[in-house]
Amino acid sequence: MPGLDHDTRRSPLALAAGATGRRPRIAQVIPSLRVGGLEKVVLRLVESLGDPIEHLVVTPSGDGPLREDFPRGVRVVAMSEHHPSDRWNALRMARLFRAFRPDIVHTRNWTCIDAVIGARLARVPVVVHGEHGRDAADPHGRNPLRRRVRRWLAPLVTEFVTVSRDLARWLIEEVGVPARKVTHLCNGVDTKRFLPGDRDVARRALGVPDGLPVVGTVGRLDPVKDHAGLIRVFTQELGRRAAILVIAGDGPARPQLAELVRTCGAGGRIRLLGERDDIPLVLRALDLFVLPSVGEGISNAILEAMATGLPVVATRVGGNPELVADGRTGWLVEPGSTAALAEAMSGYLDDPALARRHGRAARERVEREFSLERMLAGYADLYRRCLARVRIR
């Protein structure tokens, strides 16, 4: 992983530290400490920036398993462990930032929007706000109140960062953020960790029967991902096929999904694996990856599946068309179309050679365009640019 440039002749980060005798400080504000795509991006970012930066990680939510993954010396604050998330959150954020005195506060998504106000109340010189995707309450970004708040707060934000071009277009054309303030930085995937491997070994480790095609998906069990729709397609449209469906992840929709599997009478063919720390192994066990979301930013799960050499069937929403080359690395279908989803899945199950060909093309595309190194370098450049305009206090 590339770190930041340590050459003091070229690095504003190093120059800033040298001028004050301390490291530049960045407060990373994230929605939760759960193991989610956005949160894993921030973890990789904090790890890669390393010693030149002093980090504070803040979430308005409660504690979670990701806390233990951040490097030693990084302070992690879960605010709702001590205070309810209410209209006073911005003031609590301001108090925290005054104590830490960050040079940059980097907030993300709607759930962290209070931190923008808190940062400015604390007179933080640079505020970056990232848009990584939308939740089930507003999957298409049409909520008028949320749009207005983002537009009102735009003057307080130094720079907006979006993980997809679709989100960048939405911010500019629909929310009304000035185009000069919007930067697009796509997520990246660790192609050394996620890569093709021995499928038989992976299946034995998961207890999946040999000789049957395995369809799967990975991610937080949230209504916006429409796992319920995938289960219905698998049991109703593909019910006569001898195949296995595996779903890895945890989240608020898990009880409903477990009940749906039970009522469908397909418990032997559908595996809810729960939260896993061996996702590369899970993906190597699959023949096909499916993501039927009704809304997306940029899906880390799709990138991980592509890096593993899997063809992807995904809905044509958000940033999915920016990742999946339709007809070359996978198929894109309209959200909510059970017939289209079933047809795309059946096409790969009927033609394993096509699935392998598209999987190889997916791996090549990730290596060429969506590497983790490219993403981390992009964020390092963003912070350099922001700190270049800051006179460190």
C-alpha positions as CSV (number, residue, x, y, z in Angstrom):
1,M,0.0,0.0,0.0
2,P,1.4,3.4,-0.8
3,G,1.8,5.8,2.1
4,L,2.1,9.5,1.8
5,D,5.1,11.1,0.2
6,H,7.8,11.8,2.9
7,D,9.9,14.1,0.7
8,T,9.6,17.5,2.5
9,R,10.3,19.3,-0.8
10,R,7.1,18.0,-2.3
11,S,4.8,17.0,0.5
12,P,2.5,19.6,2.1
13,L,1.8,17.0,4.9
14,A,5.5,16.8,5.7
15,L,5.9,20.6,5.4
16,A,3.0,21.2,7.8
17,A,4.4,18.8,10.4
18,G,7.8,20.4,10.1
19,A,6.5,23.9,10.6
20,T,4.7,23.2,13.8
21,G,6.6,20.3,15.3
22,R,3.5,18.1,15.2
23,R,1.8,15.8,12.8
24,P,-1.2,17.0,10.8
25,R,-4.5,15.8,12.4
26,I,-7.5,14.3,10.6
27,A,-10.8,13.4,12.2
28,Q,-12.5,10.6,10.2
29,V,-16.3,10.5,10.9
30,I,-18.0,7.3,9.8
31,P,-21.6,6.0,10.2
32,S,-20.7,3.0,12.4
33,L,-18.1,0.6,13.7
34,R,-19.7,-2.3,12.0
35,V,-17.8,-4.2,9.3
36,G,-19.3,-2.5,6.3
37,G,-17.9,-1.4,2.9
38,L,-17.6,2.3,3.8
39,E,-16.1,1.6,7.2
40,K,-13.5,-0.8,5.6
41,V,-12.4,1.9,3.2
42,V,-11.7,4.2,6.1
43,L,-9.8,1.5,7.9
44,R,-7.6,0.9,4.9
45,L,-7.1,4.7,4.5
46,V,-6.0,5.2,8.2
47,E,-3.7,2.2,7.9
48,S,-2.1,3.5,4.7
49,L,-1.5,7.1,5.8
50,G,0.4,5.8,8.8
51,D,2.7,7.9,11.0
52,P,2.6,11.2,9.1
53,I,-1.0,11.7,10.2
54,E,-2.6,11.7,13.7
55,H,-6.1,10.3,13.3
56,L,-9.3,10.5,15.3
57,V,-12.1,8.1,14.3
58,V,-15.6,9.2,15.3
59,T,-19.0,7.6,14.8
60,P,-22.3,9.0,16.0
61,S,-23.4,5.4,16.5
62,G,-22.4,2.8,19.2
63,D,-19.4,0.6,19.5
64,G,-18.7,-2.2,17.1
65,P,-16.2,-4.9,16.1
66,L,-14.2,-2.6,13.7
67,R,-12.8,-0.7,16.7
68,E,-10.2,-3.4,17.3
69,D,-9.0,-3.3,13.7
70,F,-7.8,0.3,13.8
71,P,-4.0,0.7,14.4
72,R,-2.8,1.1,17.9
73,G,-2.6,4.8,18.8
74,V,-5.7,5.8,16.8
75,R,-8.3,7.1,19.1
76,V,-11.8,5.8,18.3
77,V,-14.9,7.5,19.8
78,A,-18.4,5.9,19.6
79,M,-20.6,8.9,20.6
80,S,-23.9,7.2,21.3
81,E,-22.3,5.0,24.0
82,H,-22.6,8.1,26.2
83,H,-25.1,10.4,24.4
84,P,-28.3,9.8,22.4
85,S,-28.0,10.8,18.7
86,D,-30.2,13.9,18.7
87,R,-30.3,17.6,17.7
88,W,-27.4,18.4,20.1
89,N,-25.1,16.1,18.3
90,A,-23.4,18.9,16.3
91,L,-22.5,20.7,19.6
92,R,-21.1,17.4,21.0
93,M,-19.0,17.0,17.8
94,A,-17.8,20.6,18.1
95,R,-16.6,19.9,21.7
96,L,-14.8,16.8,20.6
97,F,-13.1,18.6,17.7
98,R,-12.1,21.6,19.8
99,A,-10.2,19.1,22.1
100,F,-8.5,17.3,19.2
101,R,-7.9,20.4,17.0
102,P,-8.0,18.6,13.7
103,D,-6.7,20.2,10.5
104,I,-9.3,18.2,8.4
105,V,-12.6,16.7,9.4
106,H,-13.8,14.2,6.9
107,T,-17.5,13.2,7.3
108,R,-19.4,10.7,5.3
109,N,-23.0,10.1,4.3
110,W,-26.2,11.5,5.7
111,T,-25.8,9.9,9.2
112,C,-22.6,12.0,9.7
113,I,-23.9,15.3,8.4
114,D,-24.0,16.9,12.0
115,A,-20.2,16.7,12.0
116,V,-20.1,19.3,9.2
117,I,-21.7,21.8,11.5
118,G,-19.7,20.6,14.5
119,A,-16.4,21.1,12.6
120,R,-17.3,24.7,11.6
121,L,-18.4,25.5,15.1
122,A,-15.0,24.3,16.3
123,R,-13.3,26.4,13.5
124,V,-11.7,23.4,11.8
125,P,-10.0,24.9,8.7
126,V,-10.9,22.1,6.2
127,V,-14.2,20.1,6.0
128,V,-14.4,17.2,3.5
129,H,-17.8,15.5,3.1
130,G,-18.0,12.1,1.3
131,E,-21.0,10.5,-0.3
132,H,-20.6,6.7,-0.4
133,G,-24.1,5.6,-1.1
134,R,-27.7,5.9,0.2
135,D,-29.7,4.0,2.7
136,A,-33.1,2.2,2.4
137,A,-34.9,5.3,3.7
138,D,-33.8,7.3,0.6
139,P,-32.3,4.9,-2.0
140,H,-32.6,7.3,-4.9
141,G,-31.7,10.6,-3.1
142,R,-35.1,12.2,-3.6
143,N,-35.9,13.2,0.0
144,P,-36.5,16.9,-0.2
145,L,-35.3,17.7,3.4
146,R,-32.1,15.8,2.9
147,R,-31.4,17.6,-0.4
148,R,-32.1,21.0,1.2
149,V,-29.8,20.4,4.2
150,R,-27.0,19.3,1.9
151,R,-27.4,22.4,-0.2
152,W,-27.5,24.7,2.8
153,L,-24.4,23.1,4.2
154,A,-22.4,23.2,0.9
155,P,-20.8,26.6,1.8
156,L,-19.4,25.0,5.0
157,V,-17.8,22.1,3.1
158,T,-14.4,22.6,1.5
159,E,-14.7,19.7,-0.8
160,F,-17.2,16.9,-1.5
161,V,-16.0,13.5,-2.5
162,T,-18.1,10.9,-4.2
163,V,-17.3,7.2,-4.8
164,S,-19.3,7.1,-8.1
165,R,-19.9,9.4,-11.0
166,D,-23.6,8.9,-10.5
167,L,-23.3,10.4,-7.0
168,A,-21.2,13.3,-8.3
169,R,-23.9,14.0,-11.0
170,W,-26.6,13.9,-8.3
171,L,-24.8,16.3,-6.0
172,I,-24.3,18.8,-8.8
173,E,-27.5,18.5,-10.9
174,E,-30.1,17.6,-8.3
175,V,-28.8,18.8,-4.9
176,G,-27.2,22.0,-6.2
177,V,-23.6,21.7,-5.0
178,P,-21.1,23.7,-7.1
179,A,-19.3,21.5,-9.5
180,R,-15.9,23.0,-8.5
181,K,-16.4,21.5,-5.0
182,V,-17.0,17.9,-6.2
183,T,-14.3,15.3,-6.6
184,H,-14.8,11.7,-7.7
185,L,-12.7,9.0,-6.1
186,C,-13.7,5.4,-6.8
187,N,-13.2,2.7,-4.2
188,G,-10.5,0.1,-4.8
189,V,-10.0,-3.5,-3.8
190,D,-7.0,-5.4,-2.5
191,T,-6.2,-7.7,-5.5
192,K,-3.6,-9.6,-3.4
193,R,-6.2,-10.6,-0.8
194,F,-9.2,-11.1,-3.2
195,L,-8.1,-13.4,-6.0
196,P,-9.1,-16.7,-7.6
197,G,-8.2,-19.8,-5.7
198,D,-9.1,-23.5,-5.2
199,R,-12.9,-23.6,-5.3
200,D,-13.1,-27.2,-4.0
201,V,-11.1,-26.3,-0.9
202,A,-13.3,-23.3,-0.3
203,R,-16.5,-25.3,-0.6
204,R,-15.3,-28.0,1.8
205,A,-14.4,-25.3,4.3
206,L,-18.0,-23.9,4.0
207,G,-19.6,-27.3,4.0
208,V,-21.1,-26.7,0.6
209,P,-21.8,-29.9,-1.4
210,D,-19.6,-30.7,-4.4
211,G,-21.0,-30.9,-7.9
212,L,-23.7,-28.2,-7.5
213,P,-23.4,-24.6,-8.8
214,V,-23.2,-22.0,-6.0
215,V,-24.7,-18.6,-6.3
216,G,-23.9,-16.0,-3.6
217,T,-23.8,-12.5,-2.3
218,V,-21.9,-10.7,0.4
219,G,-22.8,-7.6,2.4
220,R,-24.8,-6.0,5.1
221,L,-28.3,-7.4,5.5
222,D,-30.1,-4.2,4.9
223,P,-33.4,-3.7,3.0
224,V,-31.6,-1.6,0.4
225,K,-29.7,-4.7,-0.8
226,D,-33.0,-6.6,-1.5
227,H,-31.8,-10.0,-0.3
228,A,-35.5,-10.9,0.0
229,G,-36.0,-10.4,-3.7
230,L,-33.0,-12.6,-4.4
231,I,-34.3,-15.4,-2.2
232,R,-37.7,-15.2,-3.9
233,V,-36.1,-15.4,-7.4
234,F,-34.0,-18.3,-6.3
235,T,-36.8,-20.3,-4.8
236,Q,-39.6,-19.4,-7.2
237,E,-38.0,-18.7,-10.6
238,L,-35.1,-21.1,-10.2
239,G,-36.8,-23.5,-7.9
240,R,-36.3,-26.6,-10.0
241,R,-32.6,-26.1,-10.4
242,A,-30.1,-28.0,-8.3
243,A,-28.1,-25.1,-6.9
244,I,-27.0,-23.5,-3.7
245,L,-27.5,-19.9,-2.6
246,V,-25.2,-18.5,0.1
247,I,-25.6,-15.1,1.7
248,A,-22.8,-13.8,3.9
249,G,-23.3,-10.8,6.2
250,D,-25.4,-9.6,9.1
251,G,-27.7,-6.6,9.7
252,P,-31.2,-5.5,10.6
253,A,-32.9,-7.6,7.9
254,R,-31.5,-10.9,9.1
255,P,-34.6,-12.1,11.2
256,Q,-36.9,-11.4,8.3
257,L,-34.6,-13.2,5.8
258,A,-34.4,-16.2,8.1
259,E,-38.1,-16.4,8.3
260,L,-38.5,-16.0,4.6
261,V,-36.1,-18.9,4.0
262,R,-38.1,-21.0,6.5
263,T,-41.4,-20.3,4.9
264,C,-40.0,-20.9,1.4
265,G,-39.1,-24.4,2.5
266,A,-35.7,-24.1,0.9
267,G,-33.5,-24.2,4.0
268,G,-31.3,-27.0,2.6
269,R,-30.5,-24.9,-0.5
270,I,-30.1,-21.5,1.1
271,R,-27.3,-20.8,3.6
272,L,-27.4,-17.6,5.7
273,L,-23.7,-17.6,6.8
274,G,-23.9,-14.5,9.1
275,E,-21.0,-12.2,9.7
276,R,-17.7,-13.7,8.4
277,D,-14.1,-12.7,8.6
278,D,-13.1,-15.0,5.8
279,I,-14.9,-13.3,2.8
280,P,-12.1,-14.2,0.3
281,L,-12.7,-17.8,1.1
282,V,-16.5,-17.4,0.8
283,L,-16.2,-15.8,-2.6
284,R,-13.8,-18.5,-3.9
285,A,-16.6,-21.0,-3.2
286,L,-19.0,-19.3,-5.7
287,D,-19.7,-19.7,-9.4
288,L,-21.7,-16.5,-9.6
289,F,-22.1,-13.3,-7.6
290,V,-25.4,-11.5,-7.4
291,L,-26.3,-8.1,-6.0
292,P,-29.9,-7.1,-6.4
293,S,-29.8,-3.7,-4.6
294,V,-32.4,-1.0,-5.1
295,G,-29.7,1.6,-4.5
296,E,-25.9,1.7,-4.4
297,G,-22.9,4.0,-4.3
298,I,-19.9,1.9,-5.3
299,S,-20.2,-1.6,-4.1
300,N,-17.0,-3.0,-2.5
301,A,-18.7,-6.4,-2.6
302,I,-18.9,-6.3,-6.4
303,L,-15.2,-5.2,-6.6
304,E,-14.2,-8.1,-4.3
305,A,-16.2,-10.6,-6.4
306,M,-14.7,-9.3,-9.6
307,A,-11.2,-9.5,-8.1
308,T,-12.0,-13.1,-7.2
309,G,-12.7,-13.8,-10.9
310,L,-16.5,-14.1,-10.6
311,P,-19.1,-12.9,-13.1
312,V,-21.5,-10.5,-11.5
313,V,-25.2,-10.0,-12.0
314,A,-26.2,-6.7,-10.5
315,T,-29.0,-4.1,-10.7
316,R,-28.6,-1.1,-12.9
317,V,-28.5,1.4,-10.0
318,G,-26.1,3.9,-8.6
319,G,-22.4,3.1,-9.4
320,N,-23.0,-0.5,-10.5
321,P,-22.8,0.3,-14.2
322,E,-19.4,1.9,-13.5
323,L,-18.1,-1.4,-12.3
324,V,-19.9,-4.1,-14.3
325,A,-19.2,-4.0,-18.0
326,D,-22.6,-5.3,-19.2
327,G,-22.2,-8.4,-21.4
328,R,-18.4,-8.6,-20.8
329,T,-17.8,-9.0,-17.0
330,G,-21.4,-9.6,-16.0
331,W,-25.0,-8.6,-16.6
332,L,-27.0,-5.6,-15.4
333,V,-30.7,-5.9,-14.8
334,E,-33.4,-3.4,-13.8
335,P,-34.1,-3.3,-10.1
336,G,-37.2,-5.2,-9.0
337,S,-37.4,-7.2,-12.3
338,T,-37.6,-10.8,-11.1
339,A,-37.8,-12.1,-14.6
340,A,-34.6,-10.3,-15.7
341,L,-32.7,-11.3,-12.6
342,A,-33.7,-15.0,-13.1
343,E,-32.8,-14.9,-16.8
344,A,-29.3,-13.5,-16.1
345,M,-28.6,-16.0,-13.4
346,S,-29.9,-18.9,-15.5
347,G,-27.7,-17.8,-18.4
348,Y,-24.6,-18.3,-16.3
349,L,-25.8,-21.5,-14.7
350,D,-26.6,-22.9,-18.1
351,D,-23.2,-21.9,-19.6
352,P,-20.3,-22.4,-17.2
353,A,-17.8,-21.5,-19.9
354,L,-19.4,-18.1,-20.3
355,A,-19.3,-17.6,-16.6
356,R,-15.6,-18.4,-16.5
357,R,-14.8,-16.1,-19.4
358,H,-16.7,-13.2,-17.9
359,G,-15.0,-13.9,-14.5
360,R,-11.5,-13.7,-16.1
361,A,-12.5,-10.4,-17.8
362,A,-13.8,-9.1,-14.4
363,R,-10.5,-9.8,-12.7
364,E,-8.5,-8.1,-15.5
365,R,-10.8,-5.0,-15.3
366,V,-10.3,-4.7,-11.5
367,E,-6.5,-5.0,-11.8
368,R,-6.5,-2.3,-14.5
369,E,-8.9,0.2,-13.1
370,F,-10.0,-0.4,-9.5
371,S,-6.9,-1.3,-7.5
372,L,-6.6,-0.4,-3.8
373,E,-3.3,1.4,-4.5
374,R,-5.1,3.7,-6.9
375,M,-7.8,4.6,-4.4
376,L,-5.3,5.2,-1.5
377,A,-3.1,7.4,-3.7
378,G,-6.3,9.4,-4.6
379,Y,-7.1,10.1,-1.0
380,A,-3.5,11.0,-0.2
381,D,-3.6,13.5,-3.0
382,L,-6.9,14.9,-1.7
383,Y,-5.4,15.5,1.8
384,R,-2.3,17.0,0.3
385,R,-4.4,19.4,-1.7
386,C,-6.5,20.3,1.3
387,L,-3.6,20.8,3.7
388,A,-1.7,22.9,1.2
389,R,-4.4,25.6,1.7
390,V,-4.3,25.3,5.5
391,R,-2.0,27.3,7.8
392,I,-1.5,24.7,10.6
393,R,-2.3,26.3,13.9
